[in-house]
Amino acid sequence: MEELRYQVDLLNAMNQRLTNDERMLRLICDTSNSAFLYINLKANYVKTLASWNSFFPEVEIKGISDIGKLYDQVEEKYVMTLRDLLLLEKNNLSSGNGVILLKDKRTWVECEVTIVCDELDNPTDKIVRFKDISKFKKQNDDLTYMAYYDILTGLYNRNYFVRLLVDFIDKAKERNAVVSVMFIDIDDFRKINDGLGLLIGDEIVQLFGQFLSGFQNDNVVVSHFNSDIYCIAIYEPYGSRSVDFIYQQINERLRAPFQ
């Protein structure tokens, strides 16, 4: 009898431990900002966990055949990325990740796949994690923009212009071509800032920058260096992208005032 009571107490303790572990894991899933898709490859069993409805509120996954519904939730450009990740075990890979954009065109999602194998190295389970990285993607895009573009005008900044100019020059050397560079500044710009104020000065810089941006294409790079100084690089200048043509267009534009 004592032995039986001991076994019962042991089972109760183990059951309580399992209950506590299950509660802990459920809390971790419920408080996670990620969604999980669990697939038992041998039993064809599928389960969605954590914040699934935050990512795919209209997709109910009950079986393997339902997984294809996820493709309709992703921008067409990223369907193949998601498909390759969901079919990962067929490529004999144990893990993989990629980034997709959902249909709302706002939510960027990092997908991370992990494959679990048995002792014979055969895949048995797959876990797919979906993590919202929209905030980090925007921050990265903002940093990238700041690295390449001038905040005031939206034109290329000085550093990136120099980099593109070097590319032009290297290509011109290889092809025995010509590169022209134009420096442009607004005369007496200080009088505008001092007489009308810095905000008006900034507007003038923006408006003139917008006009110059109209010349930009694959062979013409327009940049705002600083203050009232702009710089244009032209690869193989001729016709509508010659120095003379751009100079004439600028003179013609300056015959009319900026509002």
ChimeraX attribute file (.defattr): number of C-alpha atoms within 10 A of each C-alpha:
attribute: neighborCount
match mode: 1-to-1
recipient: residues
	/A:1	6
	/A:2	7
	/A:3	8
	/A:4	9
	/A:5	10
	/A:6	11
	/A:7	12
	/A:8	12
	/A:9	12
	/A:10	12
	/A:11	12
	/A:12	12
	/A:13	12
	/A:14	12
	/A:15	12
	/A:16	12
	/A:17	12
	/A:18	12
	/A:19	12
	/A:20	12
	/A:21	12
	/A:22	12
	/A:23	12
	/A:24	12
	/A:25	12
	/A:26	14
	/A:27	12
	/A:28	12
	/A:29	16
	/A:30	15
	/A:31	11
	/A:32	14
	/A:33	15
	/A:34	21
	/A:35	22
	/A:36	21
	/A:37	19
	/A:38	16
	/A:39	21
	/A:40	16
	/A:41	17
	/A:42	10
	/A:43	9
	/A:44	12
	/A:45	13
	/A:46	20
	/A:47	15
	/A:48	17
	/A:49	16
	/A:50	19
	/A:51	19
	/A:52	20
	/A:53	13
	/A:54	12
	/A:55	18
	/A:56	14
	/A:57	10
	/A:58	12
	/A:59	16
	/A:60	15
	/A:61	16
	/A:62	12
	/A:63	12
	/A:64	14
	/A:65	10
	/A:66	12
	/A:67	16
	/A:68	13
	/A:69	14
	/A:70	17
	/A:71	17
	/A:72	12
	/A:73	18
	/A:74	22
	/A:75	15
	/A:76	14
	/A:77	9
	/A:78	15
	/A:79	17
	/A:80	14
	/A:81	17
	/A:82	19
	/A:83	14
	/A:84	15
	/A:85	20
	/A:86	21
	/A:87	11
	/A:88	19
	/A:89	23
	/A:90	10
	/A:91	9
	/A:92	11
	/A:93	12
	/A:94	15
	/A:95	16
	/A:96	16
	/A:97	17
	/A:98	15
	/A:99	16
	/A:100	22
	/A:101	21
	/A:102	20
	/A:103	14
	/A:104	10
	/A:105	9
	/A:106	11
	/A:107	18
	/A:108	22
	/A:109	21
	/A:110	17
	/A:111	22
	/A:112	18
	/A:113	22
	/A:114	19
	/A:115	20
	/A:116	16
	/A:117	14
	/A:118	9
	/A:119	6
	/A:120	6
	/A:121	10
	/A:122	14
	/A:123	19
	/A:124	16
	/A:125	20
	/A:126	23
	/A:127	20
	/A:128	21
	/A:129	20
	/A:130	24
	/A:131	20
	/A:132	20
	/A:133	16
	/A:134	15
	/A:135	12
	/A:136	11
	/A:137	14
	/A:138	13
	/A:139	12
	/A:140	12
	/A:141	12
	/A:142	11
	/A:143	12
	/A:144	11
	/A:145	15
	/A:146	14
	/A:147	15
	/A:148	17
	/A:149	20
	/A:150	19
	/A:151	13
	/A:152	15
	/A:153	19
	/A:154	17
	/A:155	23
	/A:156	25
	/A:157	24
	/A:158	20
	/A:159	15
	/A:160	15
	/A:161	22
	/A:162	15
	/A:163	11
	/A:164	16
	/A:165	21
	/A:166	12
	/A:167	13
	/A:168	22
	/A:169	18
	/A:170	14
	/A:171	15
	/A:172	15
	/A:173	12
	/A:174	8
	/A:175	9
	/A:176	10
	/A:177	14
	/A:178	14
	/A:179	18
	/A:180	16
	/A:181	15
	/A:182	13
	/A:183	11
	/A:184	15
	/A:185	15
	/A:186	14
	/A:187	10
	/A:188	9
	/A:189	16
	/A:190	15
	/A:191	11
	/A:192	17
	/A:193	15
	/A:194	11
	/A:195	11
	/A:196	11
	/A:197	12
	/A:198	13
	/A:199	11
	/A:200	15
	/A:201	20
	/A:202	17
	/A:203	15
	/A:204	19
	/A:205	22
	/A:206	18
	/A:207	15
	/A:208	19
	/A:209	21
	/A:210	14
	/A:211	12
	/A:212	21
	/A:213	19
	/A:214	10
	/A:215	17
	/A:216	16
	/A:217	11
	/A:218	7
	/A:219	14
	/A:220	23
	/A:221	22
	/A:222	23
	/A:223	27
	/A:224	27
	/A:225	19
	/A:226	14
	/A:227	14
	/A:228	20
	/A:229	16
	/A:230	23
	/A:231	21
	/A:232	22
	/A:233	24
	/A:234	24
	/A:235	22
	/A:236	17
	/A:237	19
	/A:238	11
	/A:239	10
	/A:240	11
	/A:241	18
	/A:242	15
	/A:243	18
	/A:244	13
	/A:245	14
	/A:246	17
	/A:247	14
	/A:248	11
	/A:249	15
	/A:250	15
	/A:251	11
	/A:252	10
	/A:253	13
	/A:254	11
	/A:255	8
	/A:256	8
	/A:257	6
	/A:258	10
	/A:259	7
